Amino acid sequence: MNKIVSAVLLVGGLALAGFGYRATESVASETKEAFSGMPTQTAMIFMIGGAVVALIGLVGLLRRPRTV
């Protein structure tokens, strides 16, 4: 995987996870969390998806280049 693509994935994943974290602090999410104990589904999707994308980017950055 190209290092530039990996870096973009890492930054994009961290941004998505940040949006998800901020979404957990919204009024709707806090109200749902007060009754059910879990944040909204959208916030969870952003946080989990962002973590997965960031992990893929990190692995791409740390992987050694292939030699032929």
N, CA, C, O and CB atoms as a CASP TS submission, in Angstrom:
PFRMAT TS
TARGET T0000
AUTHOR 0000-0000-0000
METHOD Language model
MODEL 1
PARENT N/A
ATOM      1  N   MET     1       0.849  -1.162   0.000  1.00  0.00           N
ATOM      2  CA  MET     1       0.000   0.000   0.000  1.00  0.00           C
ATOM      3  C   MET     1       0.901   1.235   0.000  1.00  0.00           C
ATOM      4  O   MET     1       1.922   1.265   0.688  1.00  0.00           O
ATOM      5  CB  MET     1      -0.969  -0.007   1.221  1.00  0.00           C
ATOM      6  N   ASN     2       0.535   2.207  -0.741  1.00  0.00           N
ATOM      7  CA  ASN     2       1.299   3.434  -0.846  1.00  0.00           C
ATOM      8  C   ASN     2       1.298   4.177   0.507  1.00  0.00           C
ATOM      9  O   ASN     2       0.279   4.221   1.195  1.00  0.00           O
ATOM     10  CB  ASN     2       0.720   4.331  -1.968  1.00  0.00           C
ATOM     11  N   LYS     3       2.427   4.746   0.867  1.00  0.00           N
ATOM     12  CA  LYS     3       2.548   5.436   2.159  1.00  0.00           C
ATOM     13  C   LYS     3       1.628   6.650   2.246  1.00  0.00           C
ATOM     14  O   LYS     3       1.111   6.958   3.320  1.00  0.00           O
ATOM     15  CB  LYS     3       3.994   5.869   2.390  1.00  0.00           C
ATOM     16  N   ILE     4       1.420   7.339   1.131  1.00  0.00           N
ATOM     17  CA  ILE     4       0.544   8.515   1.143  1.00  0.00           C
ATOM     18  C   ILE     4      -0.890   8.091   1.409  1.00  0.00           C
ATOM     19  O   ILE     4      -1.596   8.731   2.189  1.00  0.00           O
ATOM     20  CB  ILE     4       0.637   9.288  -0.193  1.00  0.00           C
ATOM     21  N   VAL     5      -1.320   7.020   0.766  1.00  0.00           N
ATOM     22  CA  VAL     5      -2.673   6.508   0.984  1.00  0.00           C
ATOM     23  C   VAL     5      -2.836   6.060   2.433  1.00  0.00           C
ATOM     24  O   VAL     5      -3.875   6.300   3.049  1.00  0.00           O
ATOM     25  CB  VAL     5      -2.977   5.337   0.019  1.00  0.00           C
ATOM     26  N   SER     6      -1.827   5.420   2.968  1.00  0.00           N
ATOM     27  CA  SER     6      -1.876   4.973   4.362  1.00  0.00           C
ATOM     28  C   SER     6      -1.981   6.158   5.311  1.00  0.00           C
ATOM     29  O   SER     6      -2.734   6.109   6.284  1.00  0.00           O
ATOM     30  CB  SER     6      -0.639   4.136   4.703  1.00  0.00           C
ATOM     31  N   ALA     7      -1.237   7.216   5.040  1.00  0.00           N
ATOM     32  CA  ALA     7      -1.291   8.399   5.893  1.00  0.00           C
ATOM     33  C   ALA     7      -2.665   9.059   5.822  1.00  0.00           C
ATOM     34  O   ALA     7      -3.192   9.510   6.839  1.00  0.00           O
ATOM     35  CB  ALA     7      -0.203   9.400   5.490  1.00  0.00           C
ATOM     36  N   VAL     8      -3.245   9.116   4.624  1.00  0.00           N
ATOM     37  CA  VAL     8      -4.586   9.695   4.460  1.00  0.00           C
ATOM     38  C   VAL     8      -5.616   8.847   5.213  1.00  0.00           C
ATOM     39  O   VAL     8      -6.509   9.390   5.863  1.00  0.00           O
ATOM     40  CB  VAL     8      -4.964   9.796   2.949  1.00  0.00           C
ATOM     41  N   LEU     9      -5.496   7.528   5.128  1.00  0.00           N
ATOM     42  CA  LEU     9      -6.407   6.654   5.861  1.00  0.00           C
ATOM     43  C   LEU     9      -6.276   6.849   7.369  1.00  0.00           C
ATOM     44  O   LEU     9      -7.279   6.865   8.082  1.00  0.00           O
ATOM     45  CB  LEU     9      -6.144   5.195   5.499  1.00  0.00           C
ATOM     46  N   LEU    10      -5.057   6.995   7.851  1.00  0.00           N
ATOM     47  CA  LEU    10      -4.836   7.199   9.281  1.00  0.00           C
ATOM     48  C   LEU    10      -5.482   8.503   9.748  1.00  0.00           C
ATOM     49  O   LEU    10      -6.202   8.522  10.747  1.00  0.00           O
ATOM     50  CB  LEU    10      -3.331   7.209   9.595  1.00  0.00           C
ATOM     51  N   VAL    11      -5.225   9.572   9.034  1.00  0.00           N
ATOM     52  CA  VAL    11      -5.781  10.881   9.421  1.00  0.00           C
ATOM     53  C   VAL    11      -7.297  10.879   9.281  1.00  0.00           C
ATOM     54  O   VAL    11      -8.001  11.393  10.149  1.00  0.00           O
ATOM     55  CB  VAL    11      -5.170  12.013   8.561  1.00  0.00           C
ATOM     56  N   GLY    12      -7.804  10.302   8.191  1.00  0.00           N
ATOM     57  CA  GLY    12      -9.250  10.238   8.002  1.00  0.00           C
ATOM     58  C   GLY    12      -9.933   9.398   9.065  1.00  0.00           C
ATOM     59  O   GLY    12     -11.009   9.756   9.543  1.00  0.00           O
ATOM     60  N   GLY    13      -9.321   8.289   9.438  1.00  0.00           N
ATOM     61  CA  GLY    13      -9.881   7.446  10.486  1.00  0.00           C
ATOM     62  C   GLY    13      -9.913   8.140  11.830  1.00  0.00           C
ATOM     63  O   GLY    13     -10.882   8.017  12.579  1.00  0.00           O
ATOM     64  N   LEU    14      -8.858   8.867  12.135  1.00  0.00           N
ATOM     65  CA  LEU    14      -8.838   9.620  13.400  1.00  0.00           C
ATOM     66  C   LEU    14      -9.891  10.721  13.394  1.00  0.00           C
ATOM     67  O   LEU    14     -10.510  11.000  14.420  1.00  0.00           O
ATOM     68  CB  LEU    14      -7.443  10.229  13.647  1.00  0.00           C
ATOM     69  N   ALA    15     -10.094  11.344  12.238  1.00  0.00           N
ATOM     70  CA  ALA    15     -11.126  12.379  12.134  1.00  0.00           C
ATOM     71  C   ALA    15     -12.517  11.779  12.329  1.00  0.00           C
ATOM     72  O   ALA    15     -13.350  12.353  13.030  1.00  0.00           O
ATOM     73  CB  ALA    15     -11.042  13.091  10.768  1.00  0.00           C
ATOM     74  N   LEU    16     -12.768  10.628  11.711  1.00  0.00           N
ATOM     75  CA  LEU    16     -14.070   9.967  11.884  1.00  0.00           C
ATOM     76  C   LEU    16     -14.302   9.579  13.339  1.00  0.00           C
ATOM     77  O   LEU    16     -15.401   9.764  13.862  1.00  0.00           O
ATOM     78  CB  LEU    16     -14.162   8.721  10.991  1.00  0.00           C
ATOM     79  N   ALA    17     -13.286   9.048  13.987  1.00  0.00           N
ATOM     80  CA  ALA    17     -13.419   8.682  15.389  1.00  0.00           C
ATOM     81  C   ALA    17     -13.676   9.930  16.245  1.00  0.00           C
ATOM     82  O   ALA    17     -14.442   9.878  17.207  1.00  0.00           O
ATOM     83  CB  ALA    17     -12.155   7.942  15.874  1.00  0.00           C
ATOM     84  N   GLY    18     -13.046  11.025  15.898  1.00  0.00           N
ATOM     85  CA  GLY    18     -13.289  12.284  16.615  1.00  0.00           C
ATOM     86  C   GLY    18     -14.713  12.778  16.431  1.00  0.00           C
ATOM     87  O   GLY    18     -15.339  13.243  17.384  1.00  0.00           O
ATOM     88  N   PHE    19     -15.234  12.681  15.201  1.00  0.00           N
ATOM     89  CA  PHE    19     -16.630  13.056  14.961  1.00  0.00           C
ATOM     90  C   PHE    19     -17.571  12.168  15.770  1.00  0.00           C
ATOM     91  O   PHE    19     -18.563  12.641  16.325  1.00  0.00           O
ATOM     92  CB  PHE    19     -16.967  12.959  13.459  1.00  0.00           C
ATOM     93  N   GLY    20     -17.254  10.897  15.829  1.00  0.00           N
ATOM     94  CA  GLY    20     -18.079   9.979  16.608  1.00  0.00           C
ATOM     95  C   GLY    20     -18.064  10.313  18.085  1.00  0.00           C
ATOM     96  O   GLY    20     -19.096  10.250  18.754  1.00  0.00           O
ATOM     97  N   TYR    21     -16.897  10.668  18.593  1.00  0.00           N
ATOM     98  CA  TYR    21     -16.804  11.043  20.006  1.00  0.00           C
ATOM     99  C   TYR    21     -17.618  12.305  20.287  1.00  0.00           C
ATOM    100  O   TYR    21     -18.318  12.399  21.294  1.00  0.00           O
ATOM    101  CB  TYR    21     -15.333  11.260  20.411  1.00  0.00           C
ATOM    102  N   ARG    22     -17.510  13.271  19.373  1.00  0.00           N
ATOM    103  CA  ARG    22     -18.289  14.500  19.568  1.00  0.00           C
ATOM    104  C   ARG    22     -19.777  14.238  19.452  1.00  0.00           C
ATOM    105  O   ARG    22     -20.578  14.905  20.106  1.00  0.00           O
ATOM    106  CB  ARG    22     -17.872  15.563  18.557  1.00  0.00           C
ATOM    107  N   ALA    23     -20.160  13.262  18.616  1.00  0.00           N
ATOM    108  CA  ALA    23     -21.578  12.926  18.480  1.00  0.00           C
ATOM    109  C   ALA    23     -22.125  12.292  19.753  1.00  0.00           C
ATOM    110  O   ALA    23     -23.322  12.391  20.021  1.00  0.00           O
ATOM    111  CB  ALA    23     -21.788  11.983  17.297  1.00  0.00           C
ATOM    112  N   THR    24     -21.275  11.646  20.537  1.00  0.00           N
ATOM    113  CA  THR    24     -21.753  11.056  21.790  1.00  0.00           C
ATOM    114  C   THR    24     -22.108  12.118  22.811  1.00  0.00           C
ATOM    115  O   THR    24     -22.836  11.849  23.767  1.00  0.00           O
ATOM    116  CB  THR    24     -20.705  10.120  22.368  1.00  0.00           C
ATOM    117  N   GLU    25     -21.598  13.319  22.615  1.00  0.00           N
ATOM    118  CA  GLU    25     -21.885  14.405  23.548  1.00  0.00           C
ATOM    119  C   GLU    25     -23.069  15.257  23.113  1.00  0.00           C
ATOM    120  O   GLU    25     -23.359  16.273  23.745  1.00  0.00           O
ATOM    121  CB  GLU    25     -20.668  15.277  23.706  1.00  0.00           C
ATOM    122  N   SER    26     -23.768  14.859  22.031  1.00  0.00           N
ATOM    123  CA  SER    26     -24.934  15.614  21.588  1.00  0.00           C
ATOM    124  C   SER    26     -26.105  15.368  22.534  1.00  0.00           C
ATOM    125  O   SER    26     -26.093  14.423  23.323  1.00  0.00           O
ATOM    126  CB  SER    26     -25.316  15.230  20.141  1.00  0.00           C
ATOM    127  N   VAL    27     -27.102  16.217  22.446  1.00  0.00           N
ATOM    128  CA  VAL    27     -28.268  16.105  23.316  1.00  0.00           C
ATOM    129  C   VAL    27     -28.999  14.782  23.054  1.00  0.00           C
ATOM    130  O   VAL    27     -29.403  14.098  23.994  1.00  0.00           O
ATOM    131  CB  VAL    27     -29.224  17.306  23.101  1.00  0.00           C
ATOM    132  N   ALA    28     -29.166  14.427  21.791  1.00  0.00           N
ATOM    133  CA  ALA    28     -29.878  13.195  21.454  1.00  0.00           C
ATOM    134  C   ALA    28     -29.140  11.973  21.989  1.00  0.00           C
ATOM    135  O   ALA    28     -29.753  11.054  22.533  1.00  0.00           O
ATOM    136  CB  ALA    28     -30.058  13.080  19.936  1.00  0.00           C
ATOM    137  N   SER    29     -27.826  11.971  21.829  1.00  0.00           N
ATOM    138  CA  SER    29     -27.044  10.826  22.280  1.00  0.00           C
ATOM    139  C   SER    29     -27.039  10.720  23.801  1.00  0.00           C
ATOM    140  O   SER    29     -27.149   9.625  24.351  1.00  0.00           O
ATOM    141  CB  SER    29     -25.615  10.923  21.757  1.00  0.00           C
ATOM    142  N   GLU    30     -26.912  11.845  24.470  1.00  0.00           N
ATOM    143  CA  GLU    30     -26.903  11.807  25.937  1.00  0.00           C
ATOM    144  C   GLU    30     -28.257  11.410  26.494  1.00  0.00           C
ATOM    145  O   GLU    30     -28.327  10.744  27.527  1.00  0.00           O
ATOM    146  CB  GLU    30     -26.493  13.160  26.500  1.00  0.00           C
ATOM    147  N   THR    31     -29.346  11.813  25.820  1.00  0.00           N
ATOM    148  CA  THR    31     -30.679  11.412  26.264  1.00  0.00           C
ATOM    149  C   THR    31     -30.857   9.909  26.098  1.00  0.00           C
ATOM    150  O   THR    31     -31.346   9.234  27.004  1.00  0.00           O
ATOM    151  CB  THR    31     -31.768  12.173  25.480  1.00  0.00           C
ATOM    152  N   LYS    32     -30.459   9.382  24.936  1.00  0.00           N
ATOM    153  CA  LYS    32     -30.573   7.941  24.705  1.00  0.00           C
ATOM    154  C   LYS    32     -29.676   7.177  25.676  1.00  0.00           C
ATOM    155  O   LYS    32     -30.054   6.123  26.188  1.00  0.00           O
ATOM    156  CB  LYS    32     -30.205   7.592  23.245  1.00  0.00           C
ATOM    157  N   GLU    33     -28.483   7.721  25.924  1.00  0.00           N
ATOM    158  CA  GLU    33     -27.559   7.053  26.835  1.00  0.00           C
ATOM    159  C   GLU    33     -28.088   7.028  28.270  1.00  0.00           C
ATOM    160  O   GLU    33     -27.826   6.088  29.019  1.00  0.00           O
ATOM    161  CB  GLU    33     -26.202   7.741  26.797  1.00  0.00           C
ATOM    162  N   ALA    34     -28.823   8.053  28.638  1.00  0.00           N
ATOM    163  CA  ALA    34     -29.381   8.090  29.985  1.00  0.00           C
ATOM    164  C   ALA    34     -30.400   6.975  30.206  1.00  0.00           C
ATOM    165  O   ALA    34     -30.513   6.437  31.307  1.00  0.00           O
ATOM    166  CB  ALA    34     -30.026   9.443  30.247  1.00  0.00           C
ATOM    167  N   PHE    35     -31.144   6.631  29.145  1.00  0.00           N
ATOM    168  CA  PHE    35     -32.173   5.602  29.272  1.00  0.00           C
ATOM    169  C   PHE    35     -31.660   4.200  28.957  1.00  0.00           C
ATOM    170  O   PHE    35     -32.041   3.233  29.616  1.00  0.00           O
ATOM    171  CB  PHE    35     -33.327   5.928  28.367  1.00  0.00           C
ATOM    172  N   SER    36     -30.790   4.091  27.942  1.00  0.00           N
ATOM    173  CA  SER    36     -30.367   2.756  27.510  1.00  0.00           C
ATOM    174  C   SER    36     -28.939   2.398  27.923  1.00  0.00           C
ATOM    175  O   SER    36     -28.568   1.224  27.928  1.00  0.00           O
ATOM    176  CB  SER    36     -30.488   2.651  26.020  1.00  0.00           C
ATOM    177  N   GLY    37     -28.157   3.389  28.262  1.00  0.00           N
ATOM    178  CA  GLY    37     -26.766   3.129  28.641  1.00  0.00           C
ATOM    179  C   GLY    37     -25.804   3.092  27.464  1.00  0.00           C
ATOM    180  O   GLY    37     -24.609   2.865  27.653  1.00  0.00           O
ATOM    181  N   MET    38     -26.308   3.315  26.241  1.00  0.00           N
ATOM    182  CA  MET    38     -25.463   3.294  25.041  1.00  0.00           C
ATOM    183  C   MET    38     -25.699   4.562  24.231  1.00  0.00           C
ATOM    184  O   MET    38     -26.821   5.067  24.195  1.00  0.00           O
ATOM    185  CB  MET    38     -25.752   2.032  24.175  1.00  0.00           C
ATOM    186  N   PRO    39     -24.659   5.086  23.578  1.00  0.00           N
ATOM    187  CA  PRO    39     -24.848   6.251  22.707  1.00  0.00           C
ATOM    188  C   PRO    39     -25.609   5.857  21.439  1.00  0.00           C
ATOM    189  O   PRO    39     -25.897   4.680  21.221  1.00  0.00           O
ATOM    190  CB  PRO    39     -23.484   6.879  22.338  1.00  0.00           C
ATOM    191  N   THR    40     -25.930   6.844  20.610  1.00  0.00           N
ATOM    192  CA  THR    40     -26.688   6.578  19.395  1.00  0.00           C
ATOM    193  C   THR    40     -25.898   5.692  18.441  1.00  0.00           C
ATOM    194  O   THR    40     -24.675   5.587  18.527  1.00  0.00           O
ATOM    195  CB  THR    40     -27.067   7.886  18.707  1.00  0.00           C
ATOM    196  N   GLN    41     -26.626   5.063  17.535  1.00  0.00           N
ATOM    197  CA  GLN    41     -26.009   4.152  16.579  1.00  0.00           C
ATOM    198  C   GLN    41     -25.059   4.904  15.643  1.00  0.00           C
ATOM    199  O   GLN    41     -24.010   4.374  15.278  1.00  0.00           O
ATOM    200  CB  GLN    41     -27.090   3.420  15.768  1.00  0.00           C
ATOM    201  N   THR    42     -25.406   6.108  15.257  1.00  0.00           N
ATOM    202  CA  THR    42     -24.548   6.900  14.373  1.00  0.00           C
ATOM    203  C   THR    42     -23.206   7.184  15.026  1.00  0.00           C
ATOM    204  O   THR    42     -22.162   7.068  14.384  1.00  0.00           O
ATOM    205  CB  THR    42     -25.235   8.214  13.994  1.00  0.00           C
ATOM    206  N   ALA    43     -23.229   7.552  16.287  1.00  0.00           N
ATOM    207  CA  ALA    43     -21.982   7.827  16.998  1.00  0.00           C
ATOM    208  C   ALA    43     -21.119   6.578  17.086  1.00  0.00           C
ATOM    209  O   ALA    43     -19.901   6.647  16.926  1.00  0.00           O
ATOM    210  CB  ALA    43     -22.273   8.365  18.401  1.00  0.00           C
ATOM    211  N   MET    44     -21.747   5.442  17.340  1.00  0.00           N
ATOM    212  CA  MET    44     -20.993   4.187  17.423  1.00  0.00           C
ATOM    213  C   MET    44     -20.382   3.814  16.074  1.00  0.00           C
ATOM    214  O   MET    44     -19.242   3.354  16.012  1.00  0.00           O
ATOM    215  CB  MET    44     -21.899   3.052  17.918  1.00  0.00           C
ATOM    216  N   ILE    45     -21.138   4.011  14.997  1.00  0.00           N
ATOM    217  CA  ILE    45     -20.629   3.693  13.657  1.00  0.00           C
ATOM    218  C   ILE    45     -19.425   4.574  13.333  1.00  0.00           C
ATOM    219  O   ILE    45     -18.424   4.088  12.805  1.00  0.00           O
ATOM    220  CB  ILE    45     -21.739   3.881  12.586  1.00  0.00           C
ATOM    221  N   PHE    46     -19.517   5.854  13.644  1.00  0.00           N
ATOM    222  CA  PHE    46     -18.390   6.753  13.388  1.00  0.00           C
ATOM    223  C   PHE    46     -17.167   6.343  14.185  1.00  0.00           C
ATOM    224  O   PHE    46     -16.062   6.307  13.645  1.00  0.00           O
ATOM    225  CB  PHE    46     -18.769   8.191  13.721  1.00  0.00           C
ATOM    226  N   MET    47     -17.344   6.036  15.453  1.00  0.00           N
ATOM    227  CA  MET    47     -16.191   5.692  16.285  1.00  0.00           C
ATOM    228  C   MET    47     -15.568   4.357  15.876  1.00  0.00           C
ATOM    229  O   MET    47     -14.346   4.256  15.762  1.00  0.00           O
ATOM    230  CB  MET    47     -16.604   5.642  17.752  1.00  0.00           C
ATOM    231  N   ILE    48     -16.382   3.347  15.657  1.00  0.00           N
ATOM    232  CA  ILE    48     -15.840   2.038  15.279  1.00  0.00           C
ATOM    233  C   ILE    48     -15.249   2.080  13.879  1.00  0.00           C
ATOM    234  O   ILE    48     -14.153   1.569  13.649  1.00  0.00           O
ATOM    235  CB  ILE    48     -16.929   0.959  15.358  1.00  0.00           C
ATOM    236  N   GLY    49     -15.971   2.687  12.943  1.00  0.00           N
ATOM    237  CA  GLY    49     -15.462   2.804  11.572  1.00  0.00           C
ATOM    238  C   GLY    49     -14.179   3.605  11.508  1.00  0.00           C
ATOM    239  O   GLY    49     -13.248   3.234  10.794  1.00  0.00           O
ATOM    240  N   GLY    50     -14.120   4.702  12.248  1.00  0.00           N
ATOM    241  CA  GLY    50     -12.913   5.508  12.286  1.00  0.00           C
ATOM    242  C   GLY    50     -11.732   4.759  12.861  1.00  0.00           C
ATOM    243  O   GLY    50     -10.610   4.889  12.371  1.00  0.00           O
ATOM    244  N   ALA    51     -11.977   3.972  13.901  1.00  0.00           N
ATOM    245  CA  ALA    51     -10.895   3.189  14.496  1.00  0.00           C
ATOM    246  C   ALA    51     -10.377   2.136  13.521  1.00  0.00           C
ATOM    247  O   ALA    51      -9.171   1.906  13.437  1.00  0.00           O
ATOM    248  CB  ALA    51     -11.370   2.518  15.789  1.00  0.00           C
ATOM    249  N   VAL    52     -11.285   1.498  12.784  1.00  0.00           N
ATOM    250  CA  VAL    52     -10.870   0.477  11.816  1.00  0.00           C
ATOM    251  C   VAL    52     -10.063   1.100  10.684  1.00  0.00           C
ATOM    252  O   VAL    52      -9.021   0.572  10.297  1.00  0.00           O
ATOM    253  CB  VAL    52     -12.095  -0.260  11.246  1.00  0.00           C
ATOM    254  N   VAL    53     -10.541   2.221  10.154  1.00  0.00           N
ATOM    255  CA  VAL    53      -9.827   2.888   9.057  1.00  0.00           C
ATOM    256  C   VAL    53      -8.468   3.387   9.529  1.00  0.00           C
ATOM    257  O   VAL    53      -7.479   3.264   8.806  1.00  0.00           O
ATOM    258  CB  VAL    53     -10.660   4.063   8.498  1.00  0.00           C
ATOM    259  N   ALA    54      -8.406   3.952  10.740  1.00  0.00           N
ATOM    260  CA  ALA    54      -7.126   4.424  11.274  1.00  0.00           C
ATOM    261  C   ALA    54      -6.157   3.265  11.478  1.00  0.00           C
ATOM    262  O   ALA    54      -4.960   3.409  11.228  1.00  0.00           O
ATOM    263  CB  ALA    54      -7.340   5.169  12.597  1.00  0.00           C
ATOM    264  N   LEU    55      -6.657   2.129  11.924  1.00  0.00           N
ATOM    265  CA  LEU    55      -5.809   0.954  12.113  1.00  0.00           C
ATOM    266  C   LEU    55      -5.255   0.458  10.777  1.00  0.00           C
ATOM    267  O   LEU    55      -4.087   0.079  10.698  1.00  0.00           O
ATOM    268  CB  LEU    55      -6.596  -0.166  12.808  1.00  0.00           C
ATOM    269  N   ILE    56      -6.069   0.456   9.741  1.00  0.00           N
ATOM    270  CA  ILE    56      -5.604   0.054   8.413  1.00  0.00           C
ATOM    271  C   ILE    56      -4.510   1.003   7.934  1.00  0.00           C
ATOM    272  O   ILE    56      -3.501   0.562   7.383  1.00  0.00           O
ATOM    273  CB  ILE    56      -6.778   0.029   7.405  1.00  0.00           C
ATOM    274  N   GLY    57      -4.705   2.298   8.142  1.00  0.00           N
ATOM    275  CA  GLY    57      -3.692   3.271   7.758  1.00  0.00           C
ATOM    276  C   GLY    57      -2.404   3.103   8.540  1.00  0.00           C
ATOM    277  O   GLY    57      -1.317   3.225   7.975  1.00  0.00           O
ATOM    278  N   LEU    58      -2.508   2.825   9.825  1.00  0.00           N
ATOM    279  CA  LEU    58      -1.328   2.634  10.659  1.00  0.00           C
ATOM    280  C   LEU    58      -0.546   1.398  10.234  1.00  0.00           C
ATOM    281  O   LEU    58       0.683   1.426  10.164  1.00  0.00           O
ATOM    282  CB  LEU    58      -1.730   2.520  12.125  1.00  0.00           C
ATOM    283  N   VAL    59      -1.260   0.318   9.953  1.00  0.00           N
ATOM    284  CA  VAL    59      -0.592  -0.904   9.493  1.00  0.00           C
ATOM    285  C   VAL    59       0.109  -0.648   8.165  1.00  0.00           C
ATOM    286  O   VAL    59       1.221  -1.127   7.944  1.00  0.00           O
ATOM    287  CB  VAL    59      -1.605  -2.066   9.351  1.00  0.00           C
ATOM    288  N   GLY    60      -0.535   0.103   7.288  1.00  0.00           N
ATOM    289  CA  GLY    60       0.092   0.434   6.007  1.00  0.00           C
ATOM    290  C   GLY    60       1.339   1.268   6.170  1.00  0.00           C
ATOM    291  O   GLY    60       2.292   1.103   5.409  1.00  0.00           O
ATOM    292  N   LEU    61       1.357   2.157   7.140  1.00  0.00           N
ATOM    293  CA  LEU    61       2.542   2.984   7.373  1.00  0.00           C
ATOM    294  C   LEU    61       3.675   2.197   8.000  1.00  0.00           C
ATOM    295  O   LEU    61       4.842   2.458   7.707  1.00  0.00           O
ATOM    296  CB  LEU    61       2.194   4.158   8.254  1.00  0.00           C
ATOM    297  N   LEU    62       3.358   1.240   8.857  1.00  0.00           N
ATOM    298  CA  LEU    62       4.394   0.492   9.561  1.00  0.00           C
ATOM    299  C   LEU    62       4.910  -0.714   8.798  1.00  0.00           C
ATOM    300  O   LEU    62       5.941  -1.282   9.156  1.00  0.00           O
ATOM    301  CB  LEU    62       3.877   0.047  10.877  1.00  0.00           C
ATOM    302  N   ARG    63       4.200  -1.110   7.748  1.00  0.00           N
ATOM    303  CA  ARG    63       4.606  -2.273   6.972  1.00  0.00           C
ATOM    304  C   ARG    63       5.852  -1.950   6.141  1.00  0.00           C
ATOM    305  O   ARG    63       5.957  -0.872   5.556  1.00  0.00           O
ATOM    306  CB  ARG    63       3.455  -2.741   6.059  1.00  0.00           C
ATOM    307  N   ARG    64       6.768  -2.875   6.100  1.00  0.00           N
ATOM    308  CA  ARG    64       7.986  -2.683   5.303  1.00  0.00           C
ATOM    309  C   ARG    64       7.654  -2.807   3.827  1.00  0.00           C
ATOM    310  O   ARG    64       6.771  -3.580   3.454  1.00  0.00           O
ATOM    311  CB  ARG    64       9.080  -3.709   5.699  1.00  0.00           C
ATOM    312  N   PRO    65       8.354  -2.052   2.976  1.00  0.00           N
ATOM    313  CA  PRO    65       8.095  -2.175   1.543  1.00  0.00           C
ATOM    314  C   PRO    65       8.561  -3.528   1.012  1.00  0.00           C
ATOM    315  O   PRO    65       9.550  -4.095   1.478  1.00  0.00           O
ATOM    316  CB  PRO    65       8.789  -1.045   0.780  1.00  0.00           C
ATOM    317  N   ARG    66       7.833  -4.021   0.041  1.00  0.00           N
ATOM    318  CA  ARG    66       8.185  -5.313  -0.556  1.00  0.00           C
ATOM    319  C   ARG    66       9.371  -5.138  -1.503  1.00  0.00           C
ATOM    320  O   ARG    66       9.446  -4.161  -2.248  1.00  0.00           O
ATOM    321  CB  ARG    66       6.970  -5.925  -1.312  1.00  0.00           C
ATOM    322  N   THR    67      10.281  -6.085  -1.465  1.00  0.00           N
ATOM    323  CA  THR    67      11.411  -6.075  -2.403  1.00  0.00           C
ATOM    324  C   THR    67      11.228  -7.237  -3.363  1.00  0.00           C
ATOM    325  O   THR    67      10.857  -8.345  -2.976  1.00  0.00           O
ATOM    326  CB  THR    67      12.791  -6.174  -1.653  1.00  0.00           C
ATOM    327  N   VAL    68      11.497  -6.951  -4.610  1.00  0.00           N
ATOM    328  CA  VAL    68      11.309  -7.984  -5.628  1.00  0.00           C
ATOM    329  C   VAL    68      12.637  -8.424  -6.158  1.00  0.00           C
ATOM    330  O   VAL    68      12.697  -9.292  -7.029  1.00  0.00           O
ATOM    331  CB  VAL    68      10.427  -7.487  -6.769  1.00  0.00           C
TER
END
